[in-house]
Amino acid sequence: MQAGAVHAAALPRLWLGALAVTLGLLLLSPQRALAAARIVRAARVVSGAQSISSNWSGYAVTSPGVSYTSATATWKQPAASCDAGDAGAQSAFWVGLGGYIESSQSLEQIGVDSDCSPSGHPEYYAWYELVPAAAVQLGIEIEPGNTVTVSVNALDGGTTIELQIIDRSRRVRVTKLVPFASADLSSAEWITEAPSECSPDACRTEPLADFGSVSFTRIAARGNGLGGTISDPSWFADQIDLRPGNSFRGYFPGPDRLDGAPDSAAGATAGALSAIGNAFTVDWVADMAPA
C-alpha cells in the first residue's frame, strides 16, 4: 500500500429460509494512485460454504455480539515473481479487525506487500491502515523469505489501535499506537489481497502478483475477552477464494463507481485449516474463472 490509500466494503447476503448467511466477500483494496480518490468495492457470491471475492483470499471470522480486540499471524514473506510483463502487479498480505460485515464503516489492518514495480522488479514494504484514513508505510526493511509476525490490538475500549510488525529474521520490531474513534471490532481477518488503483471517477483492481504461496501460521484472535483460532466453535469462519471479475456495485466511503477487472486471470485459493485452526496456505493461481 501507499499513503493515500482508502478502503471500503460491503457484503451481500444469501438468505436460507429465515437465516441470513454471509457468503459475499467485501473487496478491501489499497489505493496507490490519487490520494483524493476513494476505493469502490464489489463482490460476487457462489453458493456453498466458501465465498468468492474479486480481490481477497484467506479467512475471516465473525459472530453476532462478539467484539474482536486482537488478531495476529506469522508468515514467511513470499517473493514476487516479476518480469517486464508483470509491471504494476501487486500482492498484499495482512491481518485486520473489522471491515467484513455489511454495515462496516472502518477497518484496522497491518501487513506487507510483495509487488512488481513499474519497471518489473520486485519490491517489498510494510504498512498499516485505519480505514477510512490513508495507509501509512512503516520504516522497516522487509526481504523475501523473512519471517514476519503482525498483530492488531484494540486498546482502551477500542479508542486506541496498537499495530505491530516484527521481522523475526532481522530481529526488528515496529509498534504504533494510534488514536481511532470509530474502530470496527465486529470481525477478524487473515488475507491475501490484490490491491486497486483509483482515479476520482473509477477504480480498477490490479493484477495479483505471482507470490507462489504463503502460509499464515500462529494465527490467533481474541473475541469478547476469550482467545481462539479461526476454527473456534463459537465463531463463523468464512473461507475466501480470489477470482478477478467485474461488478457495478458501489461501496462506502464514496459514490457508486465501476470496479474494473484486471488485465489478468490470476487469482488465489485459500487452503483448508490446520487441525487446530491456527494455520492455512494461500496459493497463487495463474488462471481462475471470473467471479
N, C-alpha and C positions, 0 to 999 in steps of 0.2 A: 504494500500500500504506500501511497504518497500522501503528504499533507494536503488537506483539502478534500479528502475522501468523506463521503456521506453514505450511510447505509439506510435501507428502507425495507419493509417487509409486509407480507400479508399471507394468510393461509386460507385456501378453500377447504371446505369440509365435505365429507361423504356421509350421508345420512343412512343409517341402517336401522329401520324401524324408528324407535324413539331415541336411539343412541347416535350422537354425532361423533364420528371417529375422525380424528385429524389425520389426513393422509397426504395432503398437499404440502409442499415444502417451499417456504419463502426463499427468495433469492437475495442474499445479502452480499453485496459486492463493493470493493473499494473503487472509488473514482480516482483516476490517475490523470485526467486531462484538465478540466477547468474547475477551479476552486468554487466558483459561484454556482455551478450546475448541481443538480440533485439526481440521485440514482432512482431509476424505475425498476421494480421487481416484477417478476411474473413466474407462474408455476403451472405445471401440468401434472395431473394426477392419474395414476393407474390403479386398478382395483387390486386388492390383496393387502399383505401386511407391510409392504415396502412403499416408500414414497419415491417419486421421481422429481428431481429439481433440474432446472436449466443451468445451475452453477454451484450446487452444493453436493458433496458426498461425505458420508460419515454417519454419526448418530446424534440424536437429540433426545433428551428426557424431559418429561413434564408430568404434572399430576395436579388435579384440582385441589386448591387450598394449600399447596406446598410452595414455600419460598426457598429458592436455591441461593445460598450465600457463598458457595465456593465451588470451583471446578478446576481440575488440574490434569495434566497428561505429560508424558515424556515421549520423544521420538528422536530418531537419527535423521538429521536434515537431509532430505534427498537431493541428489544432484540433478540439475536441469540439463536435459539433452537438447542442445541448441545448434542450429546452423543458420545460414542466411535466410532460409525459407521460414524459419521459426521466429523471426523478429517480432517482438511485441507479445509473444505468448507468455502467459503468467500462471503460476500456481501458488496459492496461499494456504498455509496450514495453521489452524488456530483453535483456541479454546475460548468459550464465551458463556455469558449469562444473559438470558432474555432474548428478545427478538424473534421468538418462534411462534407464539400464538397469534391469532388473528388480530387481537386488539393491541399488539405490541407497538410501542412508540419509541423504544430505545433498545440498545444492545451494548454490552460491555465485553470487549474481546481483546486478546493479545495473541500474536503469532509471528511467523516468519515466512517470507516469500522465497521461492525458487523461480526466477523469471528469466526470460530471454530478452536481452537489451535490444534497442533498435538496430544495432549492428550485428545481432545474432549471437552475442556472447552471454554466458550465464552470469547472473548477478543475484546476490542474496542479501537480505536485510530484515531486521526485526522492527516491529511496530506495535502500537496499541491504538484502540479507537473506542471512544464513548459516544455512540450514535445518539443524537444527530450531529455531534461535534465532529470536526475534521480528524483524520488519522494523524498520528504523530510517530515519526521514525525514532527508534531508540539507538543510542550511541553504543552499540555492542556489535563487534565483528562476528559474523556467522559464516562458517565454511561448510561445504557439503561433507557429510559424514560425522559432523559434530553431534554429540548427544545434548539435546535441548529439553529443558523442563519449563513449562509455563503454567501460571496459575492466575486466577481471577478471584478476588475475595471482596465481598460486600461488608463493610465495617460501619459501626455507628448507626445501626438501623438502616443501612443502605445508602446513607448520605455521603459516604467516602468509599471509593473503589481502590483497592490495592491491586496493582498489576505487577507481576514479577516474571522475569525470564532468567534462567540460569543456563549458561553454556558450560556443561559439566566437563567437556573435553578441554576447555581452556581455563576452567575454574574462575569464571567471571559471572557476576550476578548484578542485575539491574532491577531496582524496585521503585515503583512510582505510587504515590498516594495522591489521588485526585478527587476533590470535592465534586459530587454529582447529585443534583437534587431530584432527578427523575429516573432513577435506576429501575430497570425491569428485572425482576427476580423470579419470573414465572417458569423459567426453563434453564437447562444447561446443555451445551453443545460441544462436540469434538468434530471439526470439519476440515475437509479439503475443498478449496473454492477456486473457481475460475472468475477472476475479477472483471469489472466492466469499465469501459471508457464512456464518459458522458460529455455532451455539449449542452447548452441551455435548452435545446429542443428534443433531444433524443439520447438514448443510452444504447450501448452495444456491448454485449459480453465478449471478452477477448478469448482467443483460443487457449485451451488449457495446455500449459507447457508440459512436455513429457518428463515426468518425475519418476517414472518406473513404478515404484511402490513406496508407501510409507506406512510404518506400523506405529499406531498410537498405543502406548503401554502405560502402566502405572496410573490408569485412569481412576479418578475418584471425584465425587461430588458430595455436597452437604445440603440436605433439604430439611427445613424445619428443625435444624439443630442436630440431625442424625446423618452420619456418613454412610455412603453406599457406593456401588458401582453402577454401570449402565443397566445391568440386569436386576437391580433391586426390585423385589416383587411389588413394592408399593408405588412404583413409578411406571409410566408408559414410555417405552423406548421405541423411537422411530428410526428405522434403518433406511438410509437415503442413498440413491444412486444418481449420478450426474449424467444427464443426456442433453446435449445442446438443442435448443429449439426456440421458437418464437412465441410471443404472447402479446396481446393487445391490452392487457390489464395494467393500470397504473397503481402505484402503491405510495404510501407516505415516504418522505415528507414533502411531496410535491404534486403537481397536476399529472393527469394521465398522459403517458408518453409511450411510444413504442420501445420495447426492449428487443433489439435486434439479435439474431443468431450470429455466432461467429462464422468466419470462413473456414470452418474446421468441423470434423465429425468427432473429434476427440472427446472422450468423457472419462468417467471413473466409476468404479463399483466398490461398495463397502462390503467387506467380508463378514463372516459370522463372528460373533463374540467369543472370547475365550471362555473356559468353563466357569470362571467366577465373574465374568463380565467386565474385566478391567483391561482388556486389550482387543484390538481388531486391526486389520490391514485394509488400506485403500489402494487399489490398483488402477493405474492409468490404462485406458483402453483407446487404441488408435481410431477405432470406428464404432460408434454406437448409434443406434437408430434415433432419429429426432424424438424429443419428448412430445 
